[in-house]
Amino acid sequence: MATPPLVPQPEILPPDTGYTPPPPPRQRRPSWSASPATYLLVGVNCAVFLAMVLQGVSAVSPDVDQLMRFGADNAGAVLLDGQWIRIVTAMFVHVGILHLATNMWCLWNLGLLAEPLMGSAGLVAVYILTGAAGNLLSTLVNWISFHNAPGGPVFPAGAGASGAVFGIAGALIILLKSNRLPVPPEELKRLRKSVINFAVLNLVLGLSISFGTAHFGAGISIDNMAHIGGFACGLLFAAPMVPRIGTGRPIFLRRLRISVVMVVVVLVMFGFFLAQLPPQG
């Protein structure tokens, strides 16, 4: 007599156990999809540099004419020729592969930390607005410094993402102070201290290099005004904000809009002031 096949019986649990089936394992998202704006900004900067090299620009030491052809900032071009677009384009142009590599390394590290706190749109906004603030301040200082130079004004070209990088650092210093973040206080303190150290050390290094260049008449030219302007704008940008993590989405978006509008108004007013500097007629 054949033995009937065993039929598995469903497991019956008592209704009062509170048993909940475990959720299916979630696939871990790649880091680029978790921080798309960071990778986008790095990619755009690298793409611009590649386009420059493919069109004959030196990958190690491009000259001023080559930088200007691709959108570098210049007080004369902006204030005398009305090429205000350079205030934005200059933050995507770099003076050689080493300049690009150091800026992109800093942008990548700070961006991966900042993007979860301010969202992808917030990171792009802070990059563009603080980079523009740095270039506007640099334009003002260069106009004052070189407009009445012996032999006529010869304005230096400014380029690079470092003003925007300092802007992201400034915003992080404010956002990492929030007690809404679900991170142990000691870890937050450590992260914030590392960002402050980055900003201070690089500002001091840039000022020291510029002092040495001016003293010896040769060396690397550092656009410290772009760094200072970007950093100050980053602090201003983050002042009304709350971090996205630990905050309701409506509150975060409202504060982000306030930040963007506030900084845009300040930059437009600053730009209007700069437009009055050149002699009329």
C-alpha positions in Angstrom: 0.0 0.0 0.0 1.5 3.3 -1.1 2.2 5.9 1.5 0.4 9.1 0.8 2.6 12.1 0.1 3.3 14.4 2.9 1.6 17.8 2.4 3.3 20.6 4.2 1.0 22.3 6.6 0.9 26.1 6.9 2.4 27.4 10.1 -0.4 28.7 12.4 0.6 31.4 14.8 -1.5 32.6 17.7 -3.0 36.0 16.9 -1.5 37.7 20.0 2.2 37.2 19.2 2.5 40.4 17.1 4.4 38.4 14.5 5.2 40.4 11.3 6.8 38.7 8.3 10.3 40.1 7.7 10.5 42.5 4.7 12.4 41.3 1.7 16.0 42.4 1.6 16.5 45.8 0.0 19.1 46.2 -2.7 21.8 48.7 -1.7 21.8 51.7 -4.0 25.0 52.7 -5.6 26.5 55.8 -4.2 26.0 57.8 -7.4 22.2 57.4 -7.1 22.3 58.4 -3.5 24.2 61.6 -4.3 23.5 62.4 -8.0 24.2 66.2 -7.8 27.7 65.6 -6.4 28.6 63.3 -9.3 26.9 65.6 -11.8 28.9 68.6 -10.7 32.2 66.6 -10.7 31.3 65.2 -14.2 30.5 68.7 -15.6 33.8 70.1 -14.4 35.7 67.1 -15.8 33.8 67.3 -19.1 34.7 71.0 -19.5 38.3 70.3 -18.9 38.3 67.4 -21.4 36.7 69.7 -24.0 39.4 72.3 -23.4 42.2 69.7 -23.8 40.6 68.3 -27.0 40.6 71.8 -28.5 44.3 72.3 -27.9 44.4 73.8 -24.4 47.4 72.8 -22.4 46.4 70.1 -19.8 49.2 71.3 -17.4 49.6 75.0 -17.8 47.0 76.8 -20.0 47.6 80.4 -20.8 45.3 83.3 -20.0 43.9 83.5 -23.6 43.0 79.9 -23.5 41.3 80.2 -20.1 39.4 83.3 -21.3 38.2 81.5 -24.4 36.5 78.9 -22.3 34.8 81.3 -19.8 37.3 82.3 -17.1 36.4 85.4 -15.0 38.1 88.7 -15.7 37.1 92.1 -14.2 37.5 93.9 -17.5 35.5 91.4 -19.5 32.7 91.5 -16.9 32.6 95.2 -16.0 33.7 96.8 -19.2 32.4 94.3 -21.8 29.3 93.2 -20.0 30.2 89.5 -20.1 28.4 88.7 -16.8 28.0 85.0 -17.8 31.7 84.6 -16.8 30.7 84.9 -13.2 29.1 81.4 -13.6 31.2 79.8 -16.3 34.5 80.5 -14.5 33.5 78.0 -11.7 33.7 75.1 -14.3 37.1 76.1 -15.8 40.4 74.9 -14.3 44.0 75.9 -14.7 45.5 72.5 -15.5 45.0 68.9 -14.4 46.4 69.4 -10.9 44.0 72.3 -10.2 41.1 70.2 -11.5 42.1 67.1 -9.4 42.5 69.0 -6.1 39.2 70.8 -6.5 37.2 67.7 -7.6 38.6 65.7 -4.7 37.4 68.4 -2.3 34.1 68.8 -4.1 33.4 65.0 -4.1 34.2 64.6 -0.4 32.2 67.7 0.8 29.4 67.0 -1.7 28.8 63.4 -0.4 28.5 64.8 3.1 26.4 67.9 2.2 23.9 66.4 -0.3 22.0 64.2 2.2 21.6 67.3 4.4 20.5 69.8 1.7 19.2 67.6 -1.1 20.4 67.4 -4.7 18.7 70.7 -5.7 20.1 72.4 -2.6 23.6 71.2 -3.4 23.5 72.5 -7.0 22.0 75.8 -5.8 24.7 76.3 -3.1 27.4 75.4 -5.7 26.2 77.9 -8.3 25.3 80.7 -5.9 28.4 80.6 -3.6 30.6 80.1 -6.6 29.1 83.2 -8.2 29.5 85.1 -4.9 33.2 84.3 -4.8 33.7 85.4 -8.4 31.8 88.6 -7.8 34.0 89.5 -4.8 37.1 88.6 -6.8 35.9 90.8 -9.7 35.4 93.7 -7.3 38.9 93.3 -5.6 40.6 92.9 -9.0 38.9 96.0 -10.4 40.1 98.0 -7.4 43.6 96.6 -7.4 44.4 96.7 -11.2 42.2 99.4 -12.7 44.7 102.1 -12.0 47.8 100.0 -12.5 50.8 101.8 -14.3 50.6 101.3 -18.0 46.8 100.7 -17.9 44.6 98.0 -16.4 45.6 94.4 -16.9 43.2 92.2 -15.0 44.1 88.6 -14.1 41.9 85.7 -15.1 40.1 83.8 -12.4 38.9 80.2 -12.7 38.1 77.1 -10.7 35.5 75.5 -8.5 37.2 76.4 -5.2 34.9 79.3 -4.4 31.9 77.0 -4.6 33.8 74.3 -2.6 34.4 76.8 0.2 30.7 77.7 -0.1 29.7 74.1 0.5 32.0 74.0 3.5 30.4 77.1 4.9 26.9 75.7 4.5 28.0 72.4 6.2 29.4 74.2 9.2 25.9 75.7 9.8 23.9 72.5 9.0 26.0 70.2 11.1 25.2 72.3 14.1 21.5 71.2 13.9 20.2 69.0 16.8 17.6 67.5 14.4 20.1 65.2 12.8 19.8 61.5 13.9 23.6 61.3 14.5 25.4 60.9 17.9 26.5 64.4 19.1 30.1 63.4 19.3 30.1 62.2 15.7 28.4 65.5 14.6 31.0 67.5 16.5 33.8 65.5 14.8 32.4 66.0 11.3 31.8 69.8 11.9 35.3 70.2 13.3 36.9 68.5 10.3 35.0 70.9 7.9 36.1 73.9 10.0 39.7 72.7 9.9 39.4 72.2 6.1 38.2 75.8 5.6 40.6 77.4 8.0 43.7 75.5 6.8 43.0 76.1 3.1 42.3 79.8 3.7 45.5 80.2 5.6 47.4 78.2 3.0 46.0 80.3 0.1 46.8 83.6 1.9 50.3 82.4 2.7 51.0 81.3 -0.9 49.7 84.7 -2.2 51.9 86.6 0.3 54.9 84.6 -0.9 54.1 85.2 -4.5 53.7 88.9 -4.0 56.9 89.1 -1.9 59.1 87.1 -4.3 57.5 88.3 -7.5 56.9 84.7 -8.7 54.8 81.7 -7.7 51.3 80.4 -7.8 48.4 82.9 -7.9 45.6 82.0 -5.5 42.2 83.7 -5.8 41.6 84.1 -2.1 38.8 86.6 -2.6 36.8 83.8 -4.4 37.4 81.6 -1.4 36.4 84.1 1.1 33.3 85.3 -0.9 32.2 81.7 -1.5 32.6 80.7 2.2 30.7 83.8 3.5 27.9 83.1 1.0 27.7 79.5 2.2 27.2 80.6 5.8 24.5 83.0 4.6 22.8 80.4 2.4 22.6 77.8 5.3 21.5 80.3 8.0 17.7 79.9 7.3 17.9 76.2 6.4 17.3 73.1 8.4 18.9 69.8 7.3 16.7 67.5 5.1 17.5 64.6 7.4 15.4 64.7 10.6 13.1 67.4 9.2 9.7 67.3 7.6 9.9 67.7 3.8 7.6 70.7 3.7 9.6 72.6 6.3 12.9 71.7 4.5 11.6 72.8 1.1 10.2 76.1 2.4 13.5 76.9 4.2 15.5 76.0 1.0 13.4 78.3 -1.1 13.9 81.1 1.4 17.7 80.6 1.3 17.8 80.6 -2.5 15.7 83.7 -2.9 17.6 85.5 -0.1 21.0 84.8 -1.7 19.9 85.6 -5.2 18.6 89.0 -4.0 21.9 89.7 -2.3 24.0 88.7 -5.4 21.8 90.8 -7.7 22.2 93.8 -5.5 26.0 93.2 -5.4 26.1 92.8 -9.1 24.2 96.1 -9.6 26.7 97.8 -7.3 29.6 96.4 -9.4 27.9 97.6 -12.6 28.2 101.2 -11.4 32.0 101.0 -11.0 33.2 101.3 -14.6 33.4 104.9 -16.0 30.3 105.7 -18.0 30.5 106.7 -21.6 
